[in-house]
Amino acid sequence: MLKDTEGCLAVAEAVALCRPAMICAYPNAAQARIVECLAQLARSGELRNCEFLNVDSDFAAMSIAAGASAAGARTYTVAASQGLLLMADAVHSAAGLGLPVVMTVSNCAVGVPIHVWNDHTDSMSMRDSGWIQLYADTRQEALDLHIQGFRLAEALSCPVMVCVDGLMLAHAYARVDVPSQAQVDDFLPPLKSRRIADPANPVSVGSALPSDAFMEMRYLLHHKQLRALKLIPQLASEFMAHFDRPAGGLLHTHLTDDAETIVVALGPVNGAIREVVDLLREDGVRIGSVSVRSFRPFPLLALRDVLQNAKRVLVMERALAVGLGGILSDGVRESAAGLTLNTYAVIAGLGGRDVTLTSLKQLFEDATLDELEQVTFLDLNADLVARELEREAPVGQPIPRSRWD
């Protein structure tokens, strides 16, 4: 059914259609509307056989989610920004225990200064936790990836993050196609958990592990991700057959067959990238783009196939590895190992800063001439940075009293 709705409400409807038995969350500005909608559905009885718990912190939310999942319940939670960092301990535990929790991450900046606008710093901080990470380009895909996410998590007994750009996809309105309950039930069977806490057959969960077995446990997390590389495209094909629209998969390409320059990115910025690519194509520039849907596991071989004949790859980063540069770039460079092409990392849109078509067009034109630094900061206010550096120098001198007035 087509309807105009807010991104958060579309996600909430998708989650409800998946028939979770436990929802626990601590509301945050970036994702509170998801929590509110699910709470109303549970209170009204529209969401049946589901316990909804308001908790006192994000750490509590993930801890309860882990316990519920271990007891055999289809479990969902949501986090954003500092809240995701607060639950880090339990996030790693859920992966290590092989619990098929699904979590929406409404991506927002973290750190000082306090910020509620979008970038990918929060979810990138959990990239090595063992969770599968799927990134949505559109509000429709945000809805669809949650349905696929439950199926994926339960098939592998592995937790899944569906990453949705906060205050962009999450809160803006758009027309989406909400499936029927019968359609979702046909695609997503009832949960048959492999890890159930049974009082009649007690076992230790999350106990201490000796060093001679720890590496093997970490390898098992890695192995699940390798299995996901095959399962994610299969689920995307099944989803297309059930719902008659594409969603998910490892990556999506746009005009890459003959492209000399290829732009790689995560999330909704791909829409602006494709628009600029189309404009440059009209001018005869051989450029294309790749939208990575699965960041963990990273589609090394699939991306390598796309990059085979390119001369350069431009990686748009919505997070910064301080002291190094890009994060998405690491996977792209590994995909391109042995290929002869230049790789550029572009840090863009941190803290929700607009990534404009004008800036992208100039950036892509400079890239085609190989006139970029290895790490470029798009639209950086160089004057502001210079003033701050001048104010801080010389290092080690007494701080003027006027600084404290």
N, C-alpha and C positions, 0 to 999 in steps of 0.2 A: 504494500500500500504506500503510495507516494504521499508525503506530508512535509510541510515546512516546520522545522524544529531546530532547537538549539543543539549544538554538538554534544553537550553533556547529557541532555535528555535522550538523544539517539543512542548514546552508549548505554545509558541506564535501561532503555527498552531492550537493547540487544542482550544485556546481561540477564534481565528478567526472563526473556524467552529461552535462555539456556537452563532455566530451572535450578538455580543454586539452592543448596540447603543451608548454607551459612554465609552471611555477609557481615563483615565487621570493618569499621572504618572510623578514622578520626578526620573530621572535615577540615579542609584547607581551602583558601580562597580560589585556588586554581581548579579544584575538583568538587567543591561542596555541592554543586547542583546535581552531580551524579548521585551522591550520598542522599541528598534530600529526596530525589525522585524515587530511589529504591526503598527508602524508609516509608514513603507514602504508599507505595505499591504493597509493601509487606503489611503495613497497618490496615489497609483497606481490604486485604484478603485477595487482591488480584495476583499477588505473588504468593502462591500456596506452598505449604510445607517448607518454609524458609524462616530461619531465625535471624533477625537483624539485631546486631549489637552496636550501640554507641560506646566507644571506648575512650580512655582518657589520654591516649597518645598514639602516635603512629607505630611506635615499637610494640605497644599492646595489641594493635590491630594485626600486625604480622604474626605475633606470638600466638594469638587466638586462632588466626587463620591456619597456622601450622598444626595446632592441636586438633582443630576440626577436620582438616584434611587427613591427618593421621588416623582419625576415627572413622574415615570413609565417607565424609560429606563433600559434595561438590562445593568448593569454597571460592569466594571472590573478595578482593579488597582493592583499595585505591590509595595512591600516594602522590606527592609532588614535592619538589624542591627540598628544603631542609627536612621535611617529614620523611622523605625517602632515605636521607642520610641517617636520621635518627633510628630507623628500623634496620640499619645495615647488618647488625649481628644476626637478627632473625631472618633476613633475606638470604644470607649465606647458609644458615641452618636449613631453611626450607629446601634449597637446592641440594644440599648434602644428604638430606633425608629422602630425596626423590618424591617430594609432595607436589601433586598436580594443581597447585594454586594458580589462579589467573588474577593478575593485578593490572589495573590501568595506571599508567604513569602520565599525569598531566604535566608535561615537561615545562619546567621553569628554571630560571637561573638560581644559583645558590651563593652563599657567602656574604661578605660585607662589601658594599652596602646592601642592606636588606632590599630584596627585589621580588616582584611577583610576575614579571614578564618573561617571555619565553626564550629559552635556548635549551640545549641538550646536556648541560653539565650534570644534571641530577642522574639521569639514567646512565650516562657514560661512566659515572663513578662506580656503577654496579656491573660493568660489562664483563668482568671476570668472575662473577659470583656463581655462575652455573645456570643462570636463568636464560631461557630463550628470549630474545628481544626482537619484536616486530614493530616497524614504524609505519604509521598511516600517512598517506599523502592528502586525503580528503576526509570530509565528515562521513561520507558513505563508506569509505574503507575503514574508518574508525569503528563504525558499527559492525561491518562484516568481519573484521579481524578478531573481534571478541568471540564470535561464533566459531571461527576456525581455531582460536586460541584454546578454548576448552577442549575441543577434539584433539588438538595437538598435545596439550599437557597430559591428558588422560591416556593417550596412546603410548606416550613415552615415559609416563610417571615422572614428569619434569615440569617445574613451574615456568610460566610464560608471562612476560611483561608485554602489554600492548601500549606503545608509546604514542601519545597524542599531544601535539603542540598546545601547551596551555594558553588560555585566553585568546587563542586564534581558532584552532579547530574546536576547542572545548566550549567556548562561549558564544561564538558567532552562529547565526542562523543560516540554514541552507535546506534545500529540498533533498530528502533522502527516501529511499525505498525500504520500508520496514517490513520484513517478511512475516508470514503468519506463524502461529505456534506450531501448526502441523508441519510446515516446511522445516522449521528448526528441529523439531522432534525427529523428523525423517533423516536429517543430516547428523544430529548429535544424539547418540543412544544414551540410555541411563548409565551412570558411572558404575564401573566395576573396578573398585580400587584394589591395587596390589599390596597396599600397605594399610592394614586396618588394625587399630588398637583393640584387641579382643581380651576382655578380662578373663575369659576361660582359658586363654593361651597367652599368658603374659610374656612379654619380651622387653628388653631394654631398647630405648629409642634415643639416639643421640649420645650414647655413652662414649667415654674416652677410648681412643684408638691408638694402638702401639705404632711406632714409626715404621715397622716392617710391613704395614698394610695401608698407611696413609696415601702413598703415591698411587696405589691401585684404586683407592676410592676416588681420587681426583681424576684418574684416567677414565673411570666409569662415567663421570660427568661429561668429560670430553667425548666419550663414545656416544652418549645420548645425543649430543649436538651433531655429531657426524651422521647419525641416523636421521636426525631432523632435516638435514640437507636433502635427503631423498623424499621424506614424508611431506614437507611443506609444499613442493610443487604438486604432489599427488592430491593433497587436500584442496589446493587451489583449483585443480581440474574438476574434482568432485563438486566443489562449491559452484563452479560455473554451470555444471550440469543440473544441479538442484535449484539454483536461484537465477540462472540465465543472465549473469553479469560477472565480469572478471573481478577478482580481488585477491590480494595476497601474492603468493609466490616468492621466489628469492629476490628477483629484481625485474624491473620493467625498462625497456629500452625505447629510445625515441631518435630516429634518423641516424643510427650508428653504423649502418652497413658500409658506407663509404666515407665515414667521418675521419678527418685527420686530427681533429680536436674533440675530445669527449669530456663532458662535465659529469661528475659523480656527486650525488647528494642524498640526504635523508630527509623525509618529511615534506610538508607543504611548500617549501621553497622550490621544489621541483616544478610546480605550476608556473612560477615566474621564469624559471630557467628555460622551460620548453617554449614559452612565448618568445623569449629573446632568441633562442635557437632558430625558431621559425623565421624571425625577422632577418637574421644573418643569412639564413639559407636563401632568402629572396635576393640577397646581394651576392650570392655565389660562394659564400663561405662554407666549407665542408666541416660542419660541426654537428654534434649530436649529444645526447644526454642519457644518463642511467640513473634511475631511481632505485636505491637499495631498499628493499622491504625488510629483509632479514639481516640484521646487523650481528646478531648472535643466534645461530651459527653464521659465520661470514661466508658468503658464496664465492670462495676463491676461484674455483674452476669456471663457474658460470661467468664471472666478471672477466677472467682472463680471455675467454673465448670472444668477448665483446671488444676487448682492447687489442687484439692480435694485430690489426692493421693500422692502428692509430699512430700518430707521431707524438702526441702529448695528451696528458690527462690532467684535468683541473678538478681538484677535490674541494667542494664547498663544505666547510666545517661550521657547525653551530655550537661548538664547544672548543675550549683551548686547553691543551696539555701544557701547562705553564712551564717554561724553560725548555720546551721541545717544539711545540707547534701544533700539528693536527693529530687527531685520534682516528677518524675514519681513514685518513691517509695511510695509516699503518697497514690496514687490510688491503688497500688499493695497491700499495707498493709491493706487498707480498704476492698479490695476484699478478702483478706485472714483472715479477722476477724473471730475468733472462730476456725480456723484451727490450727493444731499443726505443724508448720513448721518454720524454721529459715529464716529470710529475711535479705539480705545484699544489700546495695547500693554501686555501684562502679562508681565513677566519672572518666570518660574516654574521651579522645579525645577533651578536651577543646581547643578552638582556632585552630582547625584543626589538632592537633597532631595526627599522625598515630596511629591507634589501630591495632597492628600487630597480626598475627596468633600465633606467639610464645608467646606473652604476654597473649593472651586470653587462650591459652592451659594451661599455668601455673596457671592462675587465676582460671579456671574452676576446675582444679585438686585440688587446695587448697580449693575451695568451697566445693567439695565433701567430704572433710575431716573436714569441719566446722572450718577451720583455718584462717578465714577472720575477720577483724574488722567489726563492724556494718556499718561503712562508710570507704571505701577503695579508695585511689587515685591511679589509675593504672599508672605505669611508672613515678611516681612523682620523680623528681630529688631532693632527700633528702639532698645532699651535698649543692646544691645551696640554698635551703631553710635555712639550718643551717647557712651558711655564712651570709645570709641576716639578720637572727635573731641575730646573734652575732654582726653584724655591728650596729644594732639598739639598742643594750643593752649597758649600763643600761639606762632605761627610765628616762627622766628628767634631764640628764646630759647635759651641754653645748655642742653644735655641734662644733667639731674641725674646725678651719678655713680652713683646707685643704679640707674639704668636699665641700667648695664653690669655691675653686681655679679652 
